Amino acid sequence: MAKKPLLKTVGTCALICATFLGCGRSDTTNDDVRHNSTGQVSNQAKANISYYAAARFAEQVSFGATPELIEEIQKLGFEGWIDAQFALPATTGSMPRDIMIATSDVTEKMRIEQKQGVFRADNFWSTALTAPDQLRQRVAWSIFQYIPVSQGAVNGSLEYYNMLRKNAFGNYVDLLRDVTIHPAMGVYLNNEQNRPNSPECLGCTPNENYARELMQLFSVGVVQLNADGTTVRDAQRKVKETYTQKDVEELARALTGWTAPPNTTGLSGQYWPHFNQPMVPESQAFLHDSGQKTVMGNVLKAGMSAPEELNAVVAMLMKHQNVAPFVSLRLIQHLVMSNPSPQYLSRISAKFQNNGKGVAGDLRAVVKAILLDPEARIADQINVGDKNNGKLREPILWQTAVYRGMGCKRMTHGIWQGIEYVDGVSNQDPVNIPSIFSFYQATDLAPGSNLLAPEQKLLNTVAFTDRLGTLNWRFADPNNPTYQENLSKTACNMNELSMAFKASPSAYLDLVSKRWFRGAMPTTLRNNLLSLIQGDSWGTPEQRALSVLQFALTSPSFGVIK
């Protein structure tokens, strides 16, 4: 990847540090709302939703606030906007046929794989930036981060992500079933190789990989939980584990007997162009273990077919006491806050267990409850809320919020050694998850504290260096061979920024405040940025406007969604 040059901004550490350190808001805690409320906020009428509140809501329900989105939220109200999003069809993507064809030519194979990678990345970023069904896309991205597959390990990652998009507003029962029999997951965690010991299948043995992660990472976790997410302990204060190695072995037996779907595309070879179809049961009955199993104390009766046993497994997991707090915590963290209170988590767990009509796992009901909960909405007023609450912007959400604020329709591209790539962010690639454990775990703590802050693991020197250098390099640096192409193809509104910058420092800072800080940029940050503008005279208005914007958006006031 091309190396970005250092910025020619005010080159003193003092000003950079001042920009970072002068950004906090004084927060006050409303314990009555945070800890004692048991209901949801009522739907807000248009006149009752301030610009600030609508912009904050937009940050939780989309990949970044835009003027149009904020206006729509103010018009429809919180609940009305959510319901309108539920009614929208899923925006998905389809791999072009010409880059799905298998070949034995090594050079051609590399060329096709590179094009596939660019297409997958472009689909993710373009959809995040422009799709009308923003809430669905955010929920799908939330689920993908704890139930992932990686493009680096299997083909079919786009089709897998499409499946998550379609299931984002469905029932968790269907989601777990569809994840289990998706061929991309089958390849990634080896369940398409899962076969029982039997005289007819010499050398076959159950593969435990998927069975273990289905419990550990996708549904119930490794320790028993109360409804509020706290750990269950025995009389000696020892943590109670959720399952044993024997449970993993038994579950692996229950999940035997699935194989790739039939290829009806007319294409052949290693690319598995039929990844958009679920896996199917093996035609030979002995390739599924139909004997009785016992998993976490639940008996799975003998004689079931592979589909019947899968349904029984999913039903068993859905009845487990852990699944509601396990899933609820992860969705709250990805949408609203990193460290929810036990009371907040308990309310959402109850909604997961019963949507009000006796149905468990209703993701529409869960998502709506998360977003309308009093703990989610208390900070819609400036300087109100618990100072320990909030959500760190992971790199992807930072990048999309910046680009959506500029009106961009497409992610920028670059060239490295003659090969095209999609820019994205360096330490959170949406199509190349580092492992089945994703980028971080929901239980990761902020260093030196007991506060949950999983996204903090990605906020390293590389991330901050990128944030301070990417905009100028991508859109205004003549040394970047693709900057003119980026200007034209992304459709980012550079003119709006440069015109405001030319008008006056005040006009420019007003625009930045309204677009990225809900119209409430902290005074200290504004004064630091004003000093930066007045002391920095190099470059074009576009370059200067982008340099100042980079400093503003690398500050904690933007980096933490409060």
Secondary structure, 3 states (H helix, E strand, C coil): CCCCCCCCCCCCHHHHHHHHHCCCCCCECCHHHHHHCCCCCCCCCHHHCCHHHHHHHHHHHCCCCCHHHHHHHHHHCHHHHHHHHHCCCCCCCCCCHHHCCCCCCHHHHHHHHHHHHHHHHHHHHHHHHHCCCHHHHHHHHHHHCCCCCCCCCCCCHHHHHHHHHHHCCCEHHHHHHHHHCCHHHHHHCCHHHCCCCECCECCCCCCCHHHHHHHHCCCCCCECECCCCCECECCCCCECECCCHHHHHHHHHHCCCEECCCCCCCCCCCCCCCCCCCCEECCCHHHCCCCCEEECCEEECCCCCHHHHHHHHHHHHHHCCCHHHHHHHHHHHHHCCCCCCHHHHHHHHHHHHCCCCCCCCEHHHHHHHHHHCHHHHHHHCCCECCCCCCEECCHHHHHHHHHHHCCCCCCCEEEECCEEEECCCCCCCCCCCCCCCCCCCCCCECCCCCCECHHHHHCCHHHHHHHHHHHHHHHCCCCCCCHHHHHHHHCCCHHHHHHHHHHCHHHHHHHHHHHHCCCCCCHHHHHHHHHHHHHCCCCCHHHHHHHHHHHHHCCHHHHEEC
